């Protein structure tokens, strides 16, 4: 394995660990942003079902 490939794989591993360590609410926000981007990039077609973004709201802690 070349040093460049080793560096790339290590960088990917660190990035995945950083993503895994984020709070679930932040992960859901990222998912919503990716879904909105995918909807913008998807070509309009009458044969496709239109998907609307699902809003996620953090639950308030119970007393």
C-alpha positions in Angstrom: 0.0 0.0 0.0 1.4 3.4 -0.9 1.9 6.1 1.6 -0.7 8.3 -0.2 -3.3 5.6 0.0 -2.5 4.9 3.6 -3.0 8.6 4.4 -6.3 8.7 2.5 -7.7 5.6 4.3 -6.6 6.9 7.7 -8.3 10.3 7.0 -11.5 8.5 6.0 -11.4 6.5 9.2 -10.9 9.6 11.4 -13.8 11.4 9.5 -16.1 8.4 10.1 -15.3 8.3 13.8 -16.0 12.1 14.0 -19.4 11.6 12.3 -20.2 8.7 14.6 -19.4 10.8 17.7 -21.9 13.5 16.8 -25.2 13.8 18.6 -28.2 12.1 16.9 -30.0 15.4 16.5 -27.1 16.8 14.4 -27.0 13.6 12.4 -30.7 14.0 11.6 -30.1 17.6 10.5 -27.4 16.4 8.2 -29.7 13.7 6.8 -32.4 16.3 6.1 -29.9 18.5 4.3 -28.7 15.6 2.2 -32.3 14.7 1.4 -33.2 18.2 0.4 -30.1 18.3 -1.9 -31.0 15.0 -3.4 -34.6 16.3 -4.1 -33.1 19.3 -5.9 -30.8 17.2 -8.0 -33.4 14.6 -8.9 -35.0 15.2 -12.3 -38.7 16.0 -12.3 -40.9 13.2 -13.6 -44.6 12.6 -13.4 -43.9 8.9 -12.9 -41.9 9.5 -9.7 -43.4 10.0 -6.3 -42.6 13.4 -4.8 -40.9 13.1 -1.5 -41.3 16.0 1.0 -38.6 16.6 3.7 -39.5 15.2 7.1 -38.9 17.7 9.9 -37.3 16.3 13.0 -37.8 18.0 16.3 -35.9 17.1 19.4 -38.2 16.1 22.2 -38.2 18.2 25.3 -37.1 16.4 28.4 -39.9 15.3 30.7 -39.8 16.8 34.2 
